[in-house]
Amino acid sequence: MSGFDHDVVIVGSGPSGIAAATALWRAGIKDIVIYEREDQIGGIPRHTHHPSFGLLVFKRPMTGPKFIRALVRRCPDVRFETNTTVTALGLGGELEIATVSGTRTIRARHIILATGAREAPRHARLVPGLRPQGIMTTGALQQFIYSSKLRPFERPVIVGTELVSFSALWTLRHAGIKPAAMIEENSRITAYRPAALFARLLGVPIHDNAKITNIDEIETLKQITIDTASRESMIIPCDGLIFSGSFVGENSIAAASHLTLNPRSRIPQVDQNWITSDPAVSAIGNAIHPADMGDQCYLEGLKTGAYVAKLLAGKLAPAAEFMRIQHNAGIKMTTPSIVRLEKTGETRFDLAFHVTDAFNGTVRVSQGKDVLYHKTRHCLPTRRIMLKNIRLQSCTADKDQPVSVLLMG
Amino acid sequence: MEPDFTEKDKSSTRQRDRWDVIVIGGGVVGCAITRRFALAGAKTLLLERGKDILSGASKANSAILHTGFDAPPGSLELACMQAGYREYLEIHKHMNLPVLKTGALVVAWNEEQLAQLDGIVDKAHENGITDTVQISRNDLVKREPGLSNMALGAVEVPREYVIDPWSAPLAYLKQAVRAGADYKFSTEVTSGEFDGEFWHLGTGRGQFSGRLVINCTGNNGDNIEQICRPPTFEIRPRKGQFLVYDKSANALINSIILPVPTSITKGVVLTKTVFGNLLLGPTAEEQADRNVARVDREMLEGLIKSGNAMLPGLCEHAVTATYAGLRPATQFKDYQIDAEAGKNWIGVNGIRSTGLTASLGIAAHVERLGSETYPGLIAFKSGPVAEWPVMPMLAEHEKRAYQLGDGTEIVCHCEHVTRAEILAALEGEVPAGDLGGLRRRTRVMMGRCNGFYCSAKVAELTRGKLAPPMATDTEGQL
């Protein structure tokens, strides 16, 4: 093991990172370190104080911080290093890390990127208007209210109606802040319909088919203008604006590295075992499928950790072939985005994806002439759609053809 | 130099508060002029109506250090640009200011533009930029393989560079303060009277008196001129919208990609920033409003379209920031800089998009103009050489604080800004006056997440130090 500082370095201490460490530890790989760039571990759940965690893992609802504490109890000896930022990923298991004393290079036999996701902010959405203070995302809001005990505004507008948008509503309610409105670009809310009831109970109007056309004023936020389907335009006085949802993977380390990225999404390419184009690097969690539930990320992390343990023990057959997975418009991304084929026999894998818009119809997975999956599914955006046990026959597959995932009208 | 107004305001009528020079406007030109006069020994005061320097036109530009290759030959603009360019390269190392030596390519996208390249080379040579050469389509492809195959050829201008547009003017003002200058923010000049010896300028924060007034108010230039004389020009603000792409897009180009210019605008530019992003813009839109520069979706989408047409790989990359700036253009092409004889007033107006490059040259020109027009007005003295302020290095191609290790953790993860860097920007000679000022001084919250990860921490660190504050305490309320 000479030349390596650790067996495995995990980048990010959210549910998937903790899970990978837990599984590795259980499999006997003990020289693990989890780097966390924040001063606290836990990723997004550490500042998400509503009970949307724990149902799959612990069979009961828990808040984010409680969920993280419970997960850490399952791997009490794993080493976390906070305030440690990975600034570059190189070949051969090399990482550049920054701590309070500067940057240095370390090497690991295997690296697991579990860098999470964040919400698309105002500028990436090309929202028109001025740039006053008071514009943020739900993630930032939660940190203001719960972590810093600070109140950034008194009457904000929430942009979006995903589950996380109602988390913003929950957070505001906790601080005694009443939002002026929620606005949604589409004709129906993105979260499950009953969520709208929560807003209604709090007396917060939801404007659908609404688009921001202006933000005023220069220094302090005074009002926004929206276009709605029913009315030409409408001014909403407010002193804050929360852009919620529209998660994107935090893949800046991968994007600046040698890893192959999927075209357009720029998410690192991974196979069904979460191995990237570099066999010494895995990528897992919401960085590659922004964004699933914390519990789902945890369960995925456990599988990854177990796989990496086998890989490091030399228990896996090398030199497999790979097959691309392609998808049509309407699908945001698939996980995996490439399939590692067993040399002989059957390759089995689960295939998850997200849709860009609500879809009710047939989902078909095919490879060459073979149909691997064909079922009617009801797919909503921001939810993970899981196709279990896709089977590919290595001997009969036409290796030049990709696996193709289609939404059929 | 704490911006403590109450104490100073009370004593403003006393002799010690009479200034040799009052500079109105803390844009890049005002900062450079304040530095120049302070270094020459004049007792100099800078008045800025915003909460920090660079609150107007100077905060939004393309950050290019121009050679002047395409400036009108014989113009004052060209002379100031070239003097400013030279001085910047002489002094930048003393102040730890970066230069990213990219060079520029003026790219022809059609036959008509291709035919203009000869003329561009000739003009560059006439302007003394003799290393400007035309390059073939093949050479262009070799240098910029990311460009669309619509590119037909280019003119190479090797010494067009990229600089830090916010640290440079701040460094100028810091050095001025070290040489004895003072400044007041949130101080808008609304009136003025000349008593034959002193100007007495009225502001919302009391009266300030000085022998010589220099108007550097950019988009407000003609209004401020009215205090002294009827302006001979009219400010016609020209809005420019920009897109900043994620650092992942930075490697798509090697040089600054300039379009073949028209008489109105330099056109849409693709350039790296010293911070490691890729910048696309500006648009050129005439508007009446002098203060408000909005971004609008249609224009941004138009910019994206033209960016993708020039650089097809760009379409995969995310936008980190959008912004709009107002360039203080006038009906004239050249700068409008002149001294009013007998009135101790110099107008520095119409400094459109080339102000960042030209500022140091403009400052030298204005000092000359002042001493020629008003001989003996200011007793310039050669005091001790002012210390160079050493600026925090924010350029991606240089060593940053987080790499060297300053004993504190990274707070802003997108831009790798440490806690010590943030705290330092809130103190010292010219502390950040508002959040924008802090962002420009440190890069904090300027990255791809727009503050998702760090804004609450920044709000904690800036508690009680910024106006308006980022948040109020909830302690005791929850």
Interface residues (C-beta under 8 A of the other chain):
Chain A: R37 E38 D39 N83 T85 T87 A98 T99 V100 S101 G102 T103 R118 E119 P121 R122 H123 A124 L126 V127 P128 G129 L130 R131 Q133 I135 M136 T137 G139 A140 Q143 F144 I145 S147 S148 K149 L150 R151 P152 F153 H174 A175 G176 N214 I218 E219 T220 V248 E250 S252 A255 A256 P263 R264 R266
Chain B: V244 D246 K247 S248 N291 V292 A293 R294 V295 D296 R297 L300 E301 E316 H317 A318 V319 T320 A321 T322 Y323 Y402 Q403 L404 G405 D406 G407 T408 E409 I410 H413 C414 H416 D434 L435 R448 C449 N450 G451 F452 Y453 S455 A456 K457 A459 E460 P468 M470 A471 T472 D473 T474 E475 Q477 L478
